Amino acid sequence: MYQLLSIVELTCILSFVAFAAILTFRFAGFPDLSVDGVFAFGAVVFARLFLAGWSIPLALVGAVAAGMLIGAVTATIASRLRINPLLASVLILTILYSLNLRVLGRANLPVYGVMESAFAVPHARIAILLVLAGCAWLAVFVFFKTELGTALRSTGSSPEYLTAIARNPARYRLLLVALAGGSVAAAGALLALKFGFADVSLGTGTIIIGIASLIIGEKICGRNSLLAQLLAAPVGMVFYQLSVGLAYSIGVSSTDVKLGTGLITITLLALSRDERHKLLD
């Protein structure tokens, strides 16, 4: 029962990472590899703000804002300095490791006081996470149905369309990458809430989890509509977490699980040539 509850919690939290992969890889056409660092940055900023006296909601908002700032910086470096997005995001990832250590002051920091909140009660924590993830998904779905949202969705696939309607694709791409950064930082902050501590290595492997979940979700839901595209994030994460839970239950170590995740992702990409080009080109 405890394992099932943990799967539900992690699905709600890490769905924000899979959603960020949709924003960058699918909508923006921007392969952002800084996810691991941004994830940890969200946890680090949340921990520092909470320990400074901010309430949990305000500290979460602060972490999201910090993640959006990092995303905007990444997109700006790639656009203004004409640096390849992959290289720009790797540079930001490298910088974030030092920045996370500087902000946190140490490699690991307990978030004292969190365990005295509603998040200390497993069922209450799950209810909060379900409501938060559900409301976020609904808000995103409604937003991307608007005229602005439709234009944002065409940034990576049809930049000519934006140019034709006198819109700057670079600005739209910056907005998408910033939103993705905020989403990843939110996931990092929520995971710090769940565990009760922040760690500079908390985000290791997060990018692979996001991509693997996205691919799995798209295989199940397809990509023929906005609804299907956005459902791919939570659906793929559910199947990913169930697979990981099954692996742990039969005695597979965490190290081997990460190895398996990487190999499965490579296999899924190799099975579809189109998927590989759309994700990495």
BELTAHU-V420900 format. One record per residue. N is the residue number from 1. RES is the residue in one letter. PSI is psi in degrees with one decimal (* if undefined). NEAR is the number of other ideal C-beta (glycine too) atoms within 10 Angstrom. Layout:
[[N | RES | PSI | NEAR] [N | RES | PSI | NEAR]]
//
This chain:
[[1 | M | -43.1 | 6] [2 | Y | -39.5 | 7] [3 | Q | -38.5 | 11] [4 | L | -42.7 | 10] [5 | L | -40.0 | 13] [6 | S | -38.6 | 16] [7 | I | -42.3 | 19] [8 | V | -44.4 | 17] [9 | E | -50.8 | 19] [10 | L | -33.8 | 22] [11 | T | -45.8 | 23] [12 | C | -43.7 | 26] [13 | I | -50.7 | 22] [14 | L | -10.1 | 25] [15 | S | -27.7 | 26] [16 | F | -31.9 | 31] [17 | V | -44.0 | 29] [18 | A | -37.6 | 27] [19 | F | -39.3 | 28] [20 | A | -35.9 | 32] [21 | A | -35.2 | 28] [22 | I | -45.1 | 26] [23 | L | -44.4 | 29] [24 | T | -55.8 | 31] [25 | F | -38.0 | 21] [26 | R | -56.5 | 21] [27 | F | -43.5 | 23] [28 | A | -20.0 | 26] [29 | G | 37.0 | 18] [30 | F | 100.0 | 25] [31 | P | 92.5 | 19] [32 | D | 114.3 | 30] [33 | L | 11.8 | 18] [34 | S | 6.1 | 28] [35 | V | -45.7 | 29] [36 | D | -43.3 | 24] [37 | G | -40.0 | 28] [38 | V | -38.0 | 34] [39 | F | -50.0 | 33] [40 | A | -36.0 | 31] [41 | F | -40.2 | 32] [42 | G | -42.7 | 34] [43 | A | -42.4 | 30] [44 | V | -47.3 | 30] [45 | V | -43.2 | 28] [46 | F | -47.3 | 30] [47 | A | -46.1 | 28] [48 | R | -42.8 | 20] [49 | L | -41.6 | 20] [50 | F | -43.5 | 25] [51 | L | -18.7 | 16] [52 | A | -1.0 | 9] [53 | G | 0.1 | 9] [54 | W | 149.4 | 15] [55 | S | 164.3 | 11] [56 | I | -47.8 | 19] [57 | P | -43.0 | 8] [58 | L | -37.9 | 12] [59 | A | -36.0 | 24] [60 | L | -43.7 | 23] [61 | V | -41.5 | 17] [62 | G | -40.0 | 20] [63 | A | -41.4 | 29] [64 | V | -44.0 | 24] [65 | A | -40.2 | 14] [66 | A | -41.0 | 24] [67 | G | -39.6 | 29] [68 | M | -37.9 | 22] [69 | L | -43.9 | 16] [70 | I | -42.1 | 26] [71 | G | -42.9 | 32] [72 | A | -39.5 | 17] [73 | V | -42.3 | 18] [74 | T | -47.8 | 31] [75 | A | -36.8 | 29] [76 | T | -42.7 | 15] [77 | I | -44.6 | 17] [78 | A | -38.6 | 24] [79 | S | -53.7 | 19] [80 | R | -37.2 | 10] [81 | L | -0.3 | 8] [82 | R | 46.3 | 8] [83 | I | 139.9 | 14] [84 | N | 133.2 | 10] [85 | P | -38.9 | 21] [86 | L | -47.1 | 14] [87 | L | -42.0 | 12] [88 | A | -43.9 | 25] [89 | S | -34.6 | 27] [90 | V | -38.8 | 16] [91 | L | -43.6 | 16] [92 | I | -40.2 | 24] [93 | L | -42.8 | 21] [94 | T | -44.1 | 12] [95 | I | -39.4 | 15] [96 | L | -30.3 | 23] [97 | Y | -46.9 | 16] [98 | S | -39.3 | 11] [99 | L | -41.2 | 17] [100 | N | -42.1 | 24] [101 | L | -39.2 | 14] [102 | R | -45.2 | 10] [103 | V | -43.3 | 18] [104 | L | -32.2 | 20] [105 | G | -9.0 | 9] [106 | R | 172.5 | 9] [107 | A | -28.3 | 11] [108 | N | 136.8 | 12] [109 | L | 116.6 | 19] [110 | P | 141.2 | 13] [111 | V | 83.7 | 21] [112 | Y | 137.4 | 12] [113 | G | -25.8 | 13] [114 | V | -38.6 | 22] [115 | M | -7.2 | 12] [116 | E | -1.8 | 8] [117 | S | -176.3 | 15] [118 | A | -23.4 | 12] [119 | F | -12.4 | 18] [120 | A | -18.4 | 13] [121 | V | 114.9 | 12] [122 | P | -48.4 | 15] [123 | H | -38.0 | 9] [124 | A | -39.2 | 12] [125 | R | -42.8 | 20] [126 | I | -42.1 | 15] [127 | A | -43.7 | 12] [128 | I | -44.4 | 18] [129 | L | -39.9 | 21] [130 | L | -44.3 | 14] [131 | V | -43.9 | 11] [132 | L | -47.8 | 16] [133 | A | -40.7 | 22] [134 | G | -44.8 | 12] [135 | C | -40.3 | 10] [136 | A | -43.7 | 16] [137 | W | -44.5 | 17] [138 | L | -42.4 | 11] [139 | A | -41.4 | 10] [140 | V | -42.6 | 19] [141 | F | -45.7 | 15] [142 | V | -42.5 | 10] [143 | F | -44.6 | 12] [144 | F | -1.6 | 19] [145 | K | -12.8 | 12] [146 | T | 173.3 | 10] [147 | E | -43.9 | 8] [148 | L | -43.2 | 12] [149 | G | -39.9 | 16] [150 | T | -40.6 | 12] [151 | A | -40.4 | 17] [152 | L | -38.0 | 22] [153 | R | -22.8 | 21] [154 | S | 1.6 | 18] [155 | T | -49.0 | 26] [156 | G | -36.7 | 20] [157 | S | -32.7 | 13] [158 | S | 65.7 | 14] [159 | P | -24.5 | 17] [160 | E | -33.8 | 9] [161 | Y | -42.8 | 14] [162 | L | -41.5 | 19] [163 | T | -38.1 | 11] [164 | A | -29.6 | 9] [165 | I | 23.8 | 9] [166 | A | 41.6 | 6] [167 | R | 148.3 | 17] [168 | N | 109.8 | 12] [169 | P | -34.3 | 20] [170 | A | -39.0 | 16] [171 | R | -39.8 | 13] [172 | Y | -38.5 | 22] [173 | R | -40.5 | 24] [174 | L | -43.2 | 23] [175 | L | -42.4 | 19] [176 | L | -44.1 | 26] [177 | V | -35.4 | 32] [178 | A | -43.3 | 22] [179 | L | -39.1 | 24] [180 | A | -41.9 | 32] [181 | G | -40.7 | 33] [182 | G | -39.3 | 26] [183 | S | -43.9 | 30] [184 | V | -42.3 | 37] [185 | A | -36.6 | 33] [186 | A | -42.4 | 27] [187 | A | -42.6 | 32] [188 | G | -42.4 | 33] [189 | A | -41.6 | 32] [190 | L | -35.4 | 27] [191 | L | -36.4 | 26] [192 | A | -36.6 | 28] [193 | L | -44.6 | 27] [194 | K | -46.4 | 18] [195 | F | -24.0 | 14] [196 | G | 18.5 | 15] [197 | F | 160.7 | 17] [198 | A | 143.2 | 32] [199 | D | 141.0 | 20] [200 | V | -18.8 | 24] [201 | S | 14.2 | 12] [202 | L | -27.5 | 21] [203 | G | 5.6 | 30] [204 | T | 123.7 | 14] [205 | G | 0.4 | 17] [206 | T | -38.5 | 22] [207 | I | -38.4 | 25] [208 | I | -39.7 | 17] [209 | I | -44.5 | 27] [210 | G | -46.4 | 33] [211 | I | -43.8 | 23] [212 | A | -44.3 | 26] [213 | S | -39.8 | 29] [214 | L | -45.6 | 28] [215 | I | -44.8 | 25] [216 | I | -46.0 | 22] [217 | G | -39.1 | 28] [218 | E | -30.5 | 22] [219 | K | -32.3 | 17] [220 | I | -47.1 | 14] [221 | C | -21.4 | 19] [222 | G | -174.3 | 13] [223 | R | 28.3 | 14] [224 | N | -12.6 | 8] [225 | S | 165.5 | 10] [226 | L | -40.7 | 15] [227 | L | -46.1 | 12] [228 | A | -41.0 | 15] [229 | Q | -43.3 | 22] [230 | L | -27.5 | 19] [231 | L | -23.3 | 18] [232 | A | -33.6 | 26] [233 | A | -58.4 | 29] [234 | P | -37.4 | 22] [235 | V | -46.4 | 21] [236 | G | -38.2 | 28] [237 | M | -36.3 | 29] [238 | V | -49.7 | 20] [239 | F | -37.0 | 17] [240 | Y | -48.0 | 25] [241 | Q | -35.7 | 22] [242 | L | -40.1 | 13] [243 | S | -42.6 | 16] [244 | V | -42.9 | 19] [245 | G | -40.9 | 15] [246 | L | -41.0 | 12] [247 | A | -44.1 | 16] [248 | Y | -37.5 | 15] [249 | S | -24.2 | 9] [250 | I | 10.5 | 6] [251 | G | 12.1 | 7] [252 | V | 134.8 | 14] [253 | S | 160.5 | 10] [254 | S | -34.3 | 11] [255 | T | -43.3 | 8] [256 | D | -30.5 | 11] [257 | V | -43.2 | 16] [258 | K | -38.4 | 15] [259 | L | -44.8 | 12] [260 | G | -39.7 | 15] [261 | T | -44.3 | 20] [262 | G | -43.5 | 13] [263 | L | -39.5 | 10] [264 | I | -41.4 | 16] [265 | T | -43.6 | 20] [266 | I | -42.7 | 13] [267 | T | -45.2 | 10] [268 | L | -39.9 | 18] [269 | L | -38.9 | 17] [270 | A | -31.0 | 10] [271 | L | -24.0 | 11] [272 | S | 109.6 | 14] [273 | R | -38.6 | 9] [274 | D | -42.0 | 7] [275 | E | -42.2 | 16] [276 | R | -44.8 | 14] [277 | H | -40.9 | 10] [278 | K | -28.8 | 16] [279 | L | -37.4 | 18] [280 | L | -14.2 | 11] [281 | D | * | 7]]
//
